Amino acid sequence: MDHFGQLLTAAITPFDDNGVMETDTFWRLCKKLVADGSDGIVLTGTTAESPNLSESDRINIYSTAKDAVGEVANLVAGTGTYSTKETIHLTKLAEEVGMDGIMIVTPYYNKPSQLGILKHFEAVKSNTSLPIMAYNIPGRTGTLIELDTIEKLITDIGIHSIKDAVGDFEFSKEELTRFKDEVYVYSGDDALTKDFMNHGAVGVVSVASHLIGRQIKSMLELIKENKSTEADVLHESLLPLISAIFEEPSPGPVKHLLSESWENVGKPLLPMTEVSEELVEKLNKIYSKLNN
């Protein structure tokens, strides 16, 4: 199948003051993200505060997103956990609700071997017909999916795509050189999207697109049209905001700005916290400047 689109947004989950998901707000958020340029939405990932989501929350998120934008956007469900059995269960749930793909993060905390990673993905693949995006983020999981393992994930297991948040662009350049014609590679880091695209990535799984989706989509289009100077200028203008929303743990900063600029999406649930007063001032200033 084709890729999921150039711009995918890793969506937040809106909560009320009691920590209950705000379904109506989420429905409107999905509409907003697509209107702002997202080709697809990644659901129940890290940015969605997935450790705090119940199974019923997940079903609600998937069915709400499908109702809101399922006919015009690709929906990818983050179903990966550190348990292969649980990952398979959540994957089947996402497939039953009608998701277009799944995102499987490297099993975290228990730090499996490279063989264990392969066996994990193989077990998931054998239990679903959905295309799989492998999410490589060693800074959170403690384990890197190595290049030779990626090759086996592509050739032996048949993954569809990779979300690369490795944090080492030399690794990513080698990955793109070796595999860009065999698998769809997405930047998992907003600040590196332009570099990824220039080396053959198909797009980005973005957090910043909650706030600057139209600008990010314009940058992607400029790169696609080989208008590198214009793309560079736009990229540089977006970097201060991109940097600021990751100064404190996500999704606190992006939730703050969404509540300020769009509608109330609530606070992050513990152990995630609200942003500091110092960062609030900085975020508001940068965002206001960018939009004036």
Number of C-alpha atoms within 10 A of each C-alpha: 5 6 15 24 18 19 25 28 26 26 26 28 28 24 19 15 12 9 14 14 19 17 18 10 17 22 19 15 23 26 17 18 24 22 13 18 20 27 20 26 26 23 27 26 21 17 22 21 21 19 12 14 16 10 11 9 17 21 17 16 24 25 17 18 24 21 12 19 22 19 9 13 22 22 26 28 29 28 24 28 19 18 13 18 13 14 22 22 15 21 26 20 18 25 17 11 15 17 23 20 24 27 25 25 27 27 24 17 12 11 16 18 12 16 9 13 22 19 16 22 24 17 16 23 18 10 12 16 14 21 20 24 25 25 22 24 20 19 11 15 16 14 21 19 21 12 15 11 16 22 18 13 22 18 12 12 19 17 23 23 23 23 23 27 21 21 15 9 14 10 14 21 18 13 20 21 13 13 18 17 11 15 23 22 28 30 25 24 20 22 19 16 22 22 14 24 20 14 15 17 28 23 24 29 27 27 24 22 25 24 21 20 23 18 18 26 21 16 23 23 14 17 18 14 10 12 13 15 11 13 21 14 11 16 22 10 13 20 13 15 22 23 14 17 24 16 13 16 14 21 25 23 23 26 26 23 20 17 14 12 13 13 14 17 24 22 23 27 18 10 8 14 15 19 23 12 9 8 15 16 11 15 24 16 12 15 18 11 10 13 7 5
